[in-house]
Amino acid sequence: MFTGIVEEVGRVAQVRAKPQAMELTISCVLILEDMKRGDSISIDGVCLTVSSFDAQTFTVDVIPETVKSSTMKELKTGARVNLERAMPATGRFGGHFVSGHIDGVGVIRSVKKEANAVTKTIELDPQLMKYMMLKGSIAVDGTSLTIFKLGHNTVAISLIPTTREDSLLGEKGIGDKVNIECDLLAKYTERVQTAEPKISRSWLAENGF
């Protein structure tokens, strides 16, 4: 579980391509402080598991499904990435519930500066719009943000100076792709509402009622 508050911007030190999969080595500083093999790290919003690490880098495997459904396949050596460690049980939730399970890839369609904020409009897969709500939460490249405007297949988010300084979202421009995670609570609510009820007339009859 993550909060969507980026802790550090790391850099891709090496990309090893595999059949339909890949292995990434990331250089960083802060994230390595208490790292252990098996730790979960959010890389641009994607939850990945540390397979090995040393004093300057850590390595993760990216499975085929993650390669297909995220921007991981576009990472090259030297690329910079948002990093966040999994939240400790005693930590403070500064963002919102973020699982690191990407729901799709969005495309930035417009960028507009307004006073001390920068508003970016992101086009989404139409199937994801049902999870979007005005003033609701969304994770973009692992950054917890609030939805300020809804369009037909778009959402608008506004970046304060701190977010632009501490994450890579401030550098993303028109046409750039970003990882999208919908609000976890919205997805669970939909699942509960659409799940087939366990108790039915036939179930009652089969169990002697």
FENMO-V332720 format. One line per field, one symbol per residue. ss: DSSP state (A for helix, B for strand, O for the rest). phi: phi as a letter, one per 30 degrees, with the letter a starting at -180 (. if undefined). psi: psi as a letter, one per 30 degrees, with the letter a starting at -180 (. if undefined). A space follows every 10 residues. Layout:
ss=???
phi=???
psi=???
//
This chain:
ss=OBOOOOOBBB BBBBBBBBOO BBBBBBBOOA AAOOOOOOOB BBBOOBBBBB BBBOOOBBBB BBOAAAAAAO OAAAOOOOOB BBBBBOOOOO OOOOOOOBOO OOOBBBBBBB BBBBOOBBBB BBBOOAAAAA AOOOOOBBBB OOBBBBBBBB OOOBBBBBBO AAAAAAOOAA AOOOOOBBBB BBOAAAAAAA AAAAOOOOOO AAAAAAOOO
phi=.bcicdcacc bddabcdbei babccccabe ddebdbdjdc bdchicdbcd caabdbbbbb ccdeddddcb dedcdbejdc bdbbdddddc dcdccbdbci cdclccbdca bbdbhccbcb ccdcdedddd ccbeidcbcc hicdbcdcac cdbbbcbbcd eddddcbcdd ddbejdcbdc bdeddddddd dddcddedcb edddddcic
psi=klfgjkekja kjfkkjkljg alkkkkkade ffegklkflk kjjhfkjlkk fllaffllkl kjleeeeega geffklkfkk kkkklkklfg lkjfcljkfg jkflklkkfl kkkjcgljkk kkklkeffff fkkkgalkkj hgkklkkfkk aehlkklkkl eeeeeflfef fkakfkkkkk klkeeeeeee eeffkkkejl eeeeefgg.
//
